Amino acid sequence: MSKVDKTPMPKAGSIPIPKIKKGLRVFMREAFAEMKKVHWPTKHETTRLTNVVYLVCVMVVAFLFTISLVLEALFNALMGK
């Protein structure tokens, strides 16, 4: 006869609980090891990408402002002002 697993099944949407607790020291060692694997951007890359984000923000603000003006004019025309 085969053995039947009697461990309770986790409920749908529940957070899985690890079976082994490794401790803070092991966690910190693993975290620092993973941080060494990260490709950190250079100062030039960071500055360039920050400027791209600023430019996109300005473009979105200009677009939304333009849409706002158009809708305001349309609304005022429909209301007869």
N, CA, C and O atoms as CSV, one atom per row, in Angstrom:
chain,resi,resn,atom,element,x,y,z
A,1,MET,N,N,0.828,-1.193,0.000
A,1,MET,CA,C,0.000,0.000,0.000
A,1,MET,C,C,0.864,1.245,0.000
A,1,MET,O,O,1.951,1.257,0.578
A,2,SER,N,N,0.379,2.289,-0.648
A,2,SER,CA,C,1.130,3.539,-0.667
A,2,SER,C,C,0.762,4.388,0.544
A,2,SER,O,O,-0.339,4.312,1.089
A,3,LYS,N,N,1.733,5.194,0.932
A,3,LYS,CA,C,1.507,6.079,2.072
A,3,LYS,C,C,0.716,7.300,1.612
A,3,LYS,O,O,0.906,7.794,0.501
A,4,VAL,N,N,-0.146,7.765,2.456
A,4,VAL,CA,C,-0.946,8.944,2.168
A,4,VAL,C,C,-0.364,10.112,2.964
A,4,VAL,O,O,-0.155,10.012,4.173
A,5,ASP,N,N,-0.108,11.208,2.274
A,5,ASP,CA,C,0.433,12.391,2.933
A,5,ASP,C,C,-0.669,13.032,3.766
A,5,ASP,O,O,-1.711,13.419,3.238
A,6,LYS,N,N,-0.437,13.141,5.058
A,6,LYS,CA,C,-1.460,13.669,5.960
A,6,LYS,C,C,-1.208,15.130,6.332
A,6,LYS,O,O,-1.886,15.660,7.212
A,7,THR,N,N,-0.248,15.794,5.681
A,7,THR,CA,C,-0.016,17.205,5.997
A,7,THR,C,C,-1.171,18.025,5.462
A,7,THR,O,O,-1.654,17.777,4.357
A,8,PRO,N,N,-1.622,19.008,6.242
A,8,PRO,CA,C,-2.768,19.811,5.791
A,8,PRO,C,C,-2.389,20.689,4.609
A,8,PRO,O,O,-1.289,21.239,4.555
A,9,MET,N,N,-3.299,20.811,3.676
A,9,MET,CA,C,-3.089,21.646,2.495
A,9,MET,C,C,-3.322,23.105,2.892
A,9,MET,O,O,-4.274,23.401,3.614
A,10,PRO,N,N,-2.456,24.028,2.423
A,10,PRO,CA,C,-2.675,25.439,2.737
A,10,PRO,C,C,-3.915,25.953,2.019
A,10,PRO,O,O,-4.248,25.511,0.920
A,11,LYS,N,N,-4.582,26.886,2.661
A,11,LYS,CA,C,-5.774,27.482,2.059
A,11,LYS,C,C,-5.358,28.364,0.883
A,11,LYS,O,O,-4.245,28.888,0.851
A,12,ALA,N,N,-6.244,28.517,-0.060
A,12,ALA,CA,C,-5.969,29.353,-1.227
A,12,ALA,C,C,-5.756,30.793,-0.770
A,12,ALA,O,O,-6.550,31.333,0.001
A,13,GLY,N,N,-4.692,31.402,-1.247
A,13,GLY,CA,C,-4.410,32.789,-0.890
A,13,GLY,C,C,-3.646,32.949,0.405
A,13,GLY,O,O,-3.355,34.074,0.812
A,14,SER,N,N,-3.314,31.853,1.062
A,14,SER,CA,C,-2.584,31.979,2.316
A,14,SER,C,C,-1.094,32.129,2.037
A,14,SER,O,O,-0.605,31.752,0.972
A,15,ILE,N,N,-0.397,32.677,2.995
A,15,ILE,CA,C,1.037,32.892,2.860
A,15,ILE,C,C,1.761,31.606,3.250
A,15,ILE,O,O,1.529,31.071,4.334
A,16,PRO,N,N,2.632,31.106,2.379
A,16,PRO,CA,C,3.344,29.876,2.730
A,16,PRO,C,C,4.317,30.125,3.882
A,16,PRO,O,O,4.995,31.152,3.915
A,17,ILE,N,N,4.382,29.212,4.796
A,17,ILE,CA,C,5.268,29.327,5.944
A,17,ILE,C,C,6.467,28.432,5.699
A,17,ILE,O,O,6.309,27.235,5.456
A,18,PRO,N,N,7.680,29.004,5.762
A,18,PRO,CA,C,8.855,28.168,5.532
A,18,PRO,C,C,9.007,27.124,6.624
A,18,PRO,O,O,8.703,27.376,7.790
A,19,LYS,N,N,9.483,25.945,6.230
A,19,LYS,CA,C,9.641,24.870,7.198
A,19,LYS,C,C,10.916,25.043,8.014
A,19,LYS,O,O,10.999,24.570,9.147
A,20,ILE,N,N,11.910,25.720,7.440
A,20,ILE,CA,C,13.184,25.891,8.122
A,20,ILE,C,C,13.401,27.377,8.388
A,20,ILE,O,O,13.324,28.198,7.474
A,21,LYS,N,N,13.670,27.711,9.637
A,21,LYS,CA,C,14.006,29.077,9.990
A,21,LYS,C,C,15.523,29.172,10.034
A,21,LYS,O,O,16.173,28.488,10.825
A,22,LYS,N,N,16.087,30.028,9.177
A,22,LYS,CA,C,17.536,30.089,9.056
A,22,LYS,C,C,18.151,31.100,10.007
A,22,LYS,O,O,19.322,30.963,10.363
A,23,GLY,N,N,17.421,32.084,10.421
A,23,GLY,CA,C,17.958,33.076,11.330
A,23,GLY,C,C,18.399,34.342,10.624
A,23,GLY,O,O,18.547,34.387,9.402
A,24,LEU,N,N,18.603,35.364,11.429
A,24,LEU,CA,C,18.953,36.678,10.905
A,24,LEU,C,C,20.338,36.688,10.283
A,24,LEU,O,O,20.542,37.332,9.254
A,25,ARG,N,N,21.292,35.992,10.883
A,25,ARG,CA,C,22.658,35.995,10.378
A,25,ARG,C,C,22.729,35.414,8.959
A,25,ARG,O,O,23.390,35.979,8.088
A,26,VAL,N,N,22.057,34.302,8.736
A,26,VAL,CA,C,22.057,33.677,7.411
A,26,VAL,C,C,21.321,34.574,6.422
A,26,VAL,O,O,21.742,34.712,5.273
A,27,PHE,N,N,20.232,35.180,6.863
A,27,PHE,CA,C,19.488,36.088,5.995
A,27,PHE,C,C,20.365,37.250,5.550
A,27,PHE,O,O,20.394,37.591,4.367
A,28,MET,N,N,21.082,37.861,6.493
A,28,MET,CA,C,21.940,39.000,6.158
A,28,MET,C,C,23.073,38.579,5.221
A,28,MET,O,O,23.410,39.319,4.297
A,29,ARG,N,N,23.655,37.421,5.442
A,29,ARG,CA,C,24.729,36.932,4.582
A,29,ARG,C,C,24.212,36.733,3.155
A,29,ARG,O,O,24.873,37.123,2.192
A,30,GLU,N,N,23.031,36.126,3.023
A,30,GLU,CA,C,22.445,35.906,1.705
A,30,GLU,C,C,22.051,37.221,1.042
A,30,GLU,O,O,22.199,37.369,-0.171
A,31,ALA,N,N,21.549,38.179,1.825
A,31,ALA,CA,C,21.155,39.476,1.276
A,31,ALA,C,C,22.368,40.215,0.724
A,31,ALA,O,O,22.308,40.780,-0.368
A,32,PHE,N,N,23.476,40.214,1.478
A,32,PHE,CA,C,24.689,40.886,0.990
A,32,PHE,C,C,25.249,40.176,-0.238
A,32,PHE,O,O,25.771,40.832,-1.140
A,33,ALA,N,N,25.153,38.864,-0.289
A,33,ALA,CA,C,25.628,38.122,-1.463
A,33,ALA,C,C,24.808,38.500,-2.695
A,33,ALA,O,O,25.363,38.648,-3.784
A,34,GLU,N,N,23.503,38.656,-2.535
A,34,GLU,CA,C,22.655,39.051,-3.662
A,34,GLU,C,C,22.937,40.489,-4.085
A,34,GLU,O,O,22.899,40.802,-5.275
A,35,MET,N,N,23.222,41.368,-3.120
A,35,MET,CA,C,23.502,42.762,-3.452
A,35,MET,C,C,24.789,42.892,-4.261
A,35,MET,O,O,24.920,43.824,-5.054
A,36,LYS,N,N,25.739,41.978,-4.078
A,36,LYS,CA,C,26.975,42.008,-4.859
A,36,LYS,C,C,26.722,41.629,-6.313
A,36,LYS,O,O,27.507,41.994,-7.188
A,37,LYS,N,N,25.642,40.905,-6.585
A,37,LYS,CA,C,25.318,40.481,-7.945
A,37,LYS,C,C,24.609,41.573,-8.757
A,37,LYS,O,O,24.495,41.474,-9.979
A,38,VAL,N,N,24.140,42.605,-8.067
A,38,VAL,CA,C,23.364,43.655,-8.721
A,38,VAL,C,C,24.271,44.522,-9.588
A,38,VAL,O,O,25.375,44.884,-9.181
A,39,HIS,N,N,23.789,44.852,-10.799
A,39,HIS,CA,C,24.510,45.789,-11.668
A,39,HIS,C,C,24.061,47.189,-11.283
A,39,HIS,O,O,22.943,47.599,-11.597
A,40,TRP,N,N,24.940,47.925,-10.597
A,40,TRP,CA,C,24.609,49.277,-10.175
A,40,TRP,C,C,24.958,50.244,-11.308
A,40,TRP,O,O,26.031,50.130,-11.900
A,41,PRO,N,N,24.061,51.204,-11.623
A,41,PRO,CA,C,24.328,52.141,-12.712
A,41,PRO,C,C,25.432,53.129,-12.335
A,41,PRO,O,O,25.638,53.440,-11.161
A,42,THR,N,N,26.126,53.606,-13.347
A,42,THR,CA,C,27.156,54.618,-13.128
A,42,THR,C,C,26.484,55.968,-12.885
A,42,THR,O,O,25.274,56.117,-13.057
A,43,LYS,N,N,27.295,56.951,-12.480
A,43,LYS,CA,C,26.751,58.292,-12.244
A,43,LYS,C,C,26.187,58.870,-13.537
A,43,LYS,O,O,25.147,59.530,-13.527
A,44,HIS,N,N,26.875,58.621,-14.646
A,44,HIS,CA,C,26.412,59.127,-15.942
A,44,HIS,C,C,25.058,58.500,-16.317
A,44,HIS,O,O,24.148,59.204,-16.755
A,45,GLU,N,N,24.932,57.191,-16.146
A,45,GLU,CA,C,23.659,56.518,-16.458
A,45,GLU,C,C,22.533,57.035,-15.574
A,45,GLU,O,O,21.418,57.259,-16.046
A,46,THR,N,N,22.824,57.225,-14.295
A,46,THR,CA,C,21.802,57.711,-13.364
A,46,THR,C,C,21.343,59.109,-13.744
A,46,THR,O,O,20.146,59.396,-13.731
A,47,THR,N,N,22.291,59.982,-14.083
A,47,THR,CA,C,21.944,61.346,-14.482
A,47,THR,C,C,21.127,61.340,-15.768
A,47,THR,O,O,20.123,62.046,-15.866
A,48,ARG,N,N,21.543,60.554,-16.749
A,48,ARG,CA,C,20.835,60.484,-18.030
A,48,ARG,C,C,19.408,59.973,-17.849
A,48,ARG,O,O,18.466,60.536,-18.408
A,49,LEU,N,N,19.253,58.913,-17.075
A,49,LEU,CA,C,17.918,58.346,-16.876
A,49,LEU,C,C,17.024,59.261,-16.037
A,49,LEU,O,O,15.811,59.304,-16.240
A,50,THR,N,N,17.625,59.991,-15.097
A,50,THR,CA,C,16.848,60.962,-14.317
A,50,THR,C,C,16.330,62.069,-15.229
A,50,THR,O,O,15.186,62.504,-15.099
A,51,ASN,N,N,17.170,62.518,-16.144
A,51,ASN,CA,C,16.735,63.545,-17.099
A,51,ASN,C,C,15.613,63.029,-17.998
A,51,ASN,O,O,14.699,63.781,-18.337
A,52,VAL,N,N,15.673,61.774,-18.380
A,52,VAL,CA,C,14.597,61.185,-19.185
A,52,VAL,C,C,13.286,61.195,-18.397
A,52,VAL,O,O,12.230,61.513,-18.944
A,53,VAL,N,N,13.358,60.847,-17.121
A,53,VAL,CA,C,12.152,60.840,-16.286
A,53,VAL,C,C,11.589,62.252,-16.168
A,53,VAL,O,O,10.378,62.444,-16.278
A,54,TYR,N,N,12.459,63.252,-15.945
A,54,TYR,CA,C,11.989,64.637,-15.873
A,54,TYR,C,C,11.330,65.063,-17.182
A,54,TYR,O,O,10.278,65.702,-17.163
A,55,LEU,N,N,11.922,64.724,-18.293
A,55,LEU,CA,C,11.377,65.095,-19.603
A,55,LEU,C,C,9.997,64.462,-19.811
A,55,LEU,O,O,9.068,65.129,-20.267
A,56,VAL,N,N,9.871,63.195,-19.480
A,56,VAL,CA,C,8.576,62.517,-19.639
A,56,VAL,C,C,7.529,63.158,-18.726
A,56,VAL,O,O,6.376,63.317,-19.127
A,57,CYS,N,N,7.918,63.523,-17.513
A,57,CYS,CA,C,6.973,64.190,-16.602
A,57,CYS,C,C,6.496,65.518,-17.175
A,57,CYS,O,O,5.306,65.827,-17.120
A,58,VAL,N,N,7.413,66.298,-17.721
A,58,VAL,CA,C,7.045,67.583,-18.312
A,58,VAL,C,C,6.119,67.364,-19.501
A,58,VAL,O,O,5.149,68.102,-19.675
A,59,MET,N,N,6.404,66.370,-20.309
A,59,MET,CA,C,5.551,66.080,-21.466
A,59,MET,C,C,4.149,65.656,-21.035
A,59,MET,O,O,3.166,66.065,-21.652
A,60,VAL,N,N,4.044,64.852,-19.999
A,60,VAL,CA,C,2.730,64.414,-19.512
A,60,VAL,C,C,1.956,65.600,-18.952
A,60,VAL,O,O,0.758,65.734,-19.198
A,61,VAL,N,N,2.637,66.458,-18.200
A,61,VAL,CA,C,1.971,67.649,-17.662
A,61,VAL,C,C,1.478,68.538,-18.793
A,61,VAL,O,O,0.349,69.027,-18.741
A,62,ALA,N,N,2.304,68.759,-19.819
A,62,ALA,CA,C,1.892,69.593,-20.953
A,62,ALA,C,C,0.702,68.968,-21.680
A,62,ALA,O,O,-0.229,69.672,-22.070
A,63,PHE,N,N,0.731,67.656,-21.859
A,63,PHE,CA,C,-0.374,66.969,-22.529
A,63,PHE,C,C,-1.673,67.108,-21.727
A,63,PHE,O,O,-2.719,67.435,-22.287
A,64,LEU,N,N,-1.604,66.862,-20.429
A,64,LEU,CA,C,-2.807,66.960,-19.597
A,64,LEU,C,C,-3.320,68.397,-19.524
A,64,LEU,O,O,-4.530,68.622,-19.499
A,65,PHE,N,N,-2.410,69.367,-19.490
A,65,PHE,CA,C,-2.817,70.768,-19.478
A,65,PHE,C,C,-3.538,71.124,-20.777
A,65,PHE,O,O,-4.556,71.816,-20.756
A,66,THR,N,N,-3.015,70.655,-21.895
A,66,THR,CA,C,-3.638,70.916,-23.192
A,66,THR,C,C,-5.028,70.283,-23.262
A,66,THR,O,O,-5.985,70.915,-23.707
A,67,ILE,N,N,-5.126,69.041,-22.821
A,67,ILE,CA,C,-6.438,68.368,-22.808
A,67,ILE,C,C,-7.419,69.127,-21.914
A,67,ILE,O,O,-8.595,69.268,-22.251
A,68,SER,N,N,-6.931,69.612,-20.781
A,68,SER,CA,C,-7.776,70.373,-19.871
A,68,SER,C,C,-8.293,71.647,-20.526
A,68,SER,O,O,-9.471,71.982,-20.400
A,69,LEU,N,N,-7.410,72.358,-21.225
A,69,LEU,CA,C,-7.836,73.581,-21.907
A,69,LEU,C,C,-8.865,73.287,-22.995
A,69,LEU,O,O,-9.848,74.016,-23.127
A,70,VAL,N,N,-8.653,72.240,-23.767
A,70,VAL,CA,C,-9.581,71.877,-24.835
A,70,VAL,C,C,-10.942,71.502,-24.256
A,70,VAL,O,O,-11.977,71.944,-24.754
A,71,LEU,N,N,-10.937,70.699,-23.222
A,71,LEU,CA,C,-12.212,70.289,-22.618
A,71,LEU,C,C,-12.923,71.468,-21.967
A,71,LEU,O,O,-14.150,71.556,-22.009
A,72,GLU,N,N,-12.154,72.374,-21.364
A,72,GLU,CA,C,-12.774,73.561,-20.770
A,72,GLU,C,C,-13.423,74.422,-21.842
A,72,GLU,O,O,-14.539,74.906,-21.655
A,73,ALA,N,N,-12.736,74.617,-22.961
A,73,ALA,CA,C,-13.294,75.418,-24.053
A,73,ALA,C,C,-14.538,74.763,-24.634
A,73,ALA,O,O,-15.533,75.431,-24.918
A,74,LEU,N,N,-14.467,73.433,-24.807
A,74,LEU,CA,C,-15.622,72.697,-25.310
A,74,LEU,C,C,-16.806,72.788,-24.368
A,74,LEU,O,O,-17.938,72.990,-24.809
A,75,PHE,N,N,-16.560,72.642,-23.088
A,75,PHE,CA,C,-17.619,72.718,-22.103
A,75,PHE,C,C,-18.247,74.107,-22.067
A,75,PHE,O,O,-19.469,74.250,-22.011
A,76,ASN,N,N,-17.384,75.136,-22.102
A,76,ASN,CA,C,-17.907,76.506,-22.111
A,76,ASN,C,C,-18.709,76.798,-23.375
A,76,ASN,O,O,-19.708,77.514,-23.320
A,77,ALA,N,N,-18.282,76.250,-24.514
A,77,ALA,CA,C,-19.027,76.443,-25.765
A,77,ALA,C,C,-20.386,75.762,-25.689
A,77,ALA,O,O,-21.384,76.305,-26.163
A,78,LEU,N,N,-20.425,74.574,-25.093
A,78,LEU,CA,C,-21.700,73.865,-24.976
A,78,LEU,C,C,-22.638,74.539,-23.987
A,78,LEU,O,O,-23.856,74.490,-24.159
A,79,MET,N,N,-22.096,75.155,-22.971
A,79,MET,CA,C,-22.928,75.804,-21.947
A,79,MET,C,C,-23.303,77.237,-22.346
A,79,MET,O,O,-24.112,77.872,-21.669
A,80,GLY,N,N,-22.727,77.749,-23.432
A,80,GLY,CA,C,-23.102,79.064,-23.935
A,80,GLY,C,C,-22.429,80.217,-23.216
A,80,GLY,O,O,-22.989,81.312,-23.172
A,81,LYS,N,N,-21.275,80.018,-22.664
A,81,LYS,CA,C,-20.580,81.122,-21.991
A,81,LYS,C,C,-19.654,81.820,-22.920
A,81,LYS,O,O,-18.986,82.775,-22.524
